[in-house]
Amino acid sequence: QIDMPMDILISHCPADGFVDNRMGCPALTQATFRLKPRLVISGHIHNARGVATSQDDEITFINAATARGGHSFGQQPIIIQFVNADDNEQQCEENRATGRVMAVRQAFIDYFM
């Protein structure tokens, strides 16, 4: 049972329905929508690697698995860079224009895949 409020939730297994290749955890999905973290980071399901958002765009889900089939490494890491939007608004806008930055409430995530 997860009860404390948080901005970032990190789990080995992905939440059901989000970058999980239909193999995620339903209990984690329920907890995620109850707690409303800004970001959920997981791995485990190697071929479900990627980024997705909830329907209301309030939660970003990242499956950052770096392994290919089996357990051999081969995927580039997903790099999450948090930028203070007030201090570097122009840079954030430039990165957003390239499609590499996603707004997550007050934070920005820059990811490379």
The 8 nearest C-alpha neighbors of each residue, nearest first, counted from 0:
[[1, 2, 30, 26, 27, 3, 29, 31],
 [2, 0, 3, 30, 34, 4, 27, 31],
 [3, 1, 0, 4, 34, 30, 33, 5],
 [2, 4, 1, 5, 34, 0, 6, 36],
 [5, 3, 34, 2, 6, 36, 35, 1],
 [4, 6, 36, 7, 3, 8, 34, 35],
 [5, 7, 36, 37, 38, 8, 4, 35],
 [8, 6, 38, 36, 5, 39, 37, 9],
 [7, 9, 39, 38, 40, 36, 10, 6],
 [10, 8, 40, 39, 41, 7, 11, 38],
 [11, 9, 41, 12, 40, 8, 13, 42],
 [10, 12, 41, 42, 43, 13, 9, 40],
 [11, 13, 10, 43, 41, 42, 23, 14],
 [14, 12, 23, 41, 19, 24, 15, 42],
 [13, 15, 28, 23, 24, 27, 17, 16],
 [23, 16, 14, 24, 25, 28, 17, 19],
 [15, 17, 19, 14, 21, 23, 18, 20],
 [16, 18, 19, 15, 14, 51, 60, 13],
 [19, 17, 47, 62, 49, 20, 48, 51],
 [18, 20, 23, 47, 21, 17, 22, 13],
 [19, 21, 47, 22, 18, 44, 46, 23],
 [22, 20, 19, 23, 16, 15, 18, 17],
 [21, 23, 19, 20, 15, 24, 44, 13],
 [15, 24, 22, 14, 19, 13, 21, 12],
 [23, 25, 15, 14, 27, 26, 13, 28],
 [26, 24, 15, 28, 27, 29, 14, 23],
 [27, 25, 29, 28, 24, 30, 14, 15],
 [28, 26, 30, 14, 24, 25, 29, 31],
 [29, 27, 14, 31, 25, 26, 30, 15],
 [30, 28, 26, 27, 32, 31, 33, 25],
 [31, 29, 27, 33, 28, 32, 34, 26],
 [32, 30, 28, 34, 33, 29, 35, 27],
 [31, 33, 35, 29, 30, 34, 28, 36],
 [32, 34, 30, 31, 35, 29, 28, 36],
 [35, 33, 31, 32, 36, 4, 30, 5],
 [36, 34, 32, 31, 33, 37, 58, 57],
 [37, 35, 6, 38, 5, 7, 34, 58],
 [38, 36, 58, 6, 7, 59, 103, 35],
 [37, 39, 7, 59, 36, 58, 60, 8],
 [40, 38, 60, 8, 9, 7, 61, 59],
 [41, 39, 9, 61, 62, 60, 10, 8],
 [40, 42, 62, 10, 13, 11, 12, 9],
 [41, 43, 64, 62, 63, 11, 44, 12],
 [42, 44, 12, 45, 11, 64, 41, 13],
 [45, 43, 47, 46, 42, 19, 64, 48],
 [46, 44, 64, 47, 43, 48, 66, 67],
 [45, 47, 48, 44, 67, 20, 68, 64],
 [48, 46, 18, 20, 19, 45, 44, 49],
 [49, 47, 62, 46, 64, 63, 45, 18],
 [50, 48, 62, 61, 18, 47, 63, 51],
 [49, 51, 61, 60, 62, 18, 52, 59],
 [52, 50, 60, 59, 17, 18, 61, 49],
 [53, 51, 59, 56, 58, 60, 54, 50],
 [52, 54, 56, 58, 55, 57, 59, 51],
 [53, 55, 56, 52, 57, 58, 51, 59],
 [54, 56, 57, 53, 58, 52, 59, 32],
 [57, 55, 53, 52, 54, 58, 59, 103],
 [56, 58, 55, 53, 37, 59, 103, 104],
 [59, 57, 37, 53, 52, 38, 56, 36],
 [60, 58, 52, 38, 51, 39, 37, 53],
 [61, 59, 39, 51, 50, 52, 38, 40],
 [62, 60, 50, 40, 63, 49, 39, 41],
 [61, 63, 48, 41, 42, 49, 64, 18],
 [62, 64, 42, 48, 61, 77, 41, 65],
 [65, 63, 42, 45, 48, 62, 66, 43],
 [64, 66, 74, 72, 76, 63, 75, 73],
 [67, 65, 72, 71, 70, 73, 64, 45],
 [66, 68, 71, 73, 72, 69, 45, 70],
 [69, 67, 70, 66, 71, 45, 46, 72],
 [68, 70, 71, 67, 66, 45, 72, 46],
 [69, 71, 66, 68, 67, 72, 45, 65],
 [72, 70, 66, 67, 69, 73, 68, 65],
 [73, 71, 66, 65, 67, 74, 70, 75],
 [72, 74, 66, 67, 65, 71, 75, 68],
 [75, 73, 65, 66, 72, 76, 67, 64],
 [74, 76, 65, 112, 73, 77, 111, 72],
 [77, 75, 78, 65, 74, 63, 112, 111],
 [76, 78, 111, 110, 63, 112, 79, 75],
 [79, 77, 110, 76, 111, 80, 109, 108],
 [78, 80, 109, 108, 110, 77, 81, 111],
 [81, 79, 109, 108, 78, 82, 107, 110],
 [80, 82, 107, 108, 106, 79, 83, 109],
 [81, 83, 107, 84, 106, 80, 87, 91],
 [82, 84, 85, 86, 87, 106, 81, 107],
 [83, 85, 88, 87, 86, 82, 91, 106],
 [86, 84, 83, 88, 87, 82, 105, 89],
 [87, 85, 83, 84, 88, 82, 89, 90],
 [86, 88, 84, 90, 89, 85, 83, 91],
 [87, 89, 84, 91, 90, 85, 86, 92],
 [90, 88, 92, 91, 87, 93, 84, 94],
 [91, 89, 93, 92, 87, 88, 94, 95],
 [90, 92, 88, 94, 89, 93, 95, 87],
 [91, 93, 95, 89, 90, 94, 96, 88],
 [94, 92, 90, 96, 91, 95, 89, 97],
 [93, 95, 91, 97, 96, 92, 100, 99],
 [94, 96, 100, 92, 98, 97, 93, 99],
 [97, 95, 93, 94, 98, 92, 99, 100],
 [98, 96, 94, 95, 99, 93, 100, 92],
 [97, 99, 95, 96, 100, 94, 101, 109],
 [100, 98, 97, 109, 95, 110, 94, 101],
 [101, 99, 109, 95, 108, 94, 98, 107],
 [100, 102, 108, 107, 103, 95, 109, 99],
 [103, 101, 107, 104, 106, 100, 108, 105],
 [104, 102, 106, 107, 105, 37, 101, 57],
 [103, 105, 106, 102, 37, 57, 107, 58],
 [106, 104, 103, 107, 84, 102, 83, 82],
 [107, 105, 103, 104, 81, 82, 102, 83],
 [106, 108, 102, 81, 103, 82, 101, 100],
 [109, 107, 79, 80, 101, 100, 81, 110],
 [108, 110, 100, 80, 79, 99, 107, 78],
 [109, 111, 78, 77, 79, 99, 108, 112],
 [110, 112, 77, 78, 109, 99, 76, 75],
 [111, 77, 75, 110, 76, 49, 74, 78]]
